[in-house]
Amino acid sequence: MIRHDIELAIIDPNTLMRMGLQSLLEEILPKVTVRSFPSFDALMGDTPYYFAHYFVSANIFFEHATFFREQGYKTILLVQNDEQAQRAGLPSIDVTQSESHLVQQILKLREMGNRHGGHSAANEHRPSNMDSRSFRTELNPQMQPELSLREIEVLQLLVKGLTNKEIADKLDISQTTAITHRKNIQEKTGIKSLSGLTVYAVLNGFVNIDEI
């Protein structure tokens, strides 16, 4: 049976790490299927060449570097320090950072994906990479809600980390009004979490990724 949906793989022996990253990816990429594996053997026992991207722990990567290097930029290293990232020489995510920083790193990887196409023959038999479908499925202009100029201003400040009070002071409005705008944004977009709103704001051009 041919599978047409985009699937991402997380390969990490740490159960909490897998659960946390899977939850975050599913939240910011609702059109994507995220699957997790506790070991390299578990991945190989599934459909190892199918996944659009591999989020793999540094230890597992270095133990099975040949396989993951063959996947090129579809491999994303989960690191805890710069040394691990430099040794691998591949895209990486610092898993010691806060959720907001993780979202930022994932979005930067999306930009990197725009500069890299397929990297091995095996890639021809898999779905296109993360930037080409998993993100763009969220960008159909006919499905995007229309935010007011004020709501866009509130959204821009919200994803930059400002509190309701700080937003109110910045825009010279009451805190109650700021909260109301925030609720309206959530209702119009259908997105409740800050990480989800951050992705929405970046992908719709309301903020630059370097501003968050």
Secondary structure, DSSP 8 states (H G I E B T S, - for coil): ----S-EEEEE-S-HHHHHHHHHHHHHH-TTSEEEEESSHHHHHTS-TTT-SEEEEEHHHHHHTHHHHHHTGGGEEEEESSHHHHHHHTS-EEETTS-HHHHHHHHHHHHHHHTT----SGGGGGS---TIIIIIGGG--GGG-----HHHHHHHHHHHTT--HHHHHHHHT--HHHHHHHHHHHHHHH---SHHHHHHHHHHTTSS-GGG-
